[in-house]
Amino acid sequence: MLIVWVVVAVLAVLALGVLAYGLLGARNRLVREIGLLQRDVAPVAAQLQTALAAAAAARTAQQETRSGQR
């Protein structure tokens, strides 16, 4: 009966090891994909920030022009 429990324990440890290995591999792939996505999105985000700053400056200039006309 002891041999059965030893085999069960070994199989449980083996199953947990396989599960942990798979999860760590998935985590590493996810981290790599996030890094690649950030690299791809960075230029677009910079353009968006530039466009938003230009729009805010134009809105401020327009509001100053309107307040000067009153």
N, C-alpha and C positions, 0 to 999 in steps of 0.2 A: 504494500500500500504506500510505503514511503517513496518508492520509485515513481509511482504515478504522480504524487504531489511534486516531486522534483521535476518531472517532465512538464507538468502543467506550469510550474514557476518559470522554467526555462523558456517555454513557448510564449508565456505572457511577456517576459522580458524581451524576447525576440520581436514579438508583435509591437511592443511599445517602441523599440528601437527603430523598426521599419517606419512606423508612424512618425516618429520624431525626425528621421532622416527626410522623409517626404515633405513634412511641414517646413523644415529648414530650407530645403531646396526651393519650395514654392515661395518662401519669404525672400530668398536671395533673388529669384527671378523677378518678383514684384518690385523690389528695391531697384534693380537694374532697369526695369521698364519705367519706373517713376523718374529716374535720373534722365533717361532718354527723352521722356515726355517733357520734362522741364527744359531740357536743352532745345527741343523743338519749339516750345511755346515762348521761350524767352524773347526772341525778336518780335513776335507778335505783341507780347505784353508791353515791350518798350515802345512800339509804334502806337499802341493804344494809349499809353500814358502821355506820349507826346501830343497826340490828337486831343486828349482830354485837357491838357494844359493849354493848348492853343484855343480850344473852345471856351475855356474859362477866361482866358485873357480877352478874347473877342467879346464875350458877354460883359466883362467888366468895362471894356472900352465903350461898348454900346450903351451901357447904363450911365456912364459918365457923360457921354454925348447927350443923352436924353435929359439928364439932370441939369446940364448946362443950357439947354434950350428953354427950360421953364422959366 
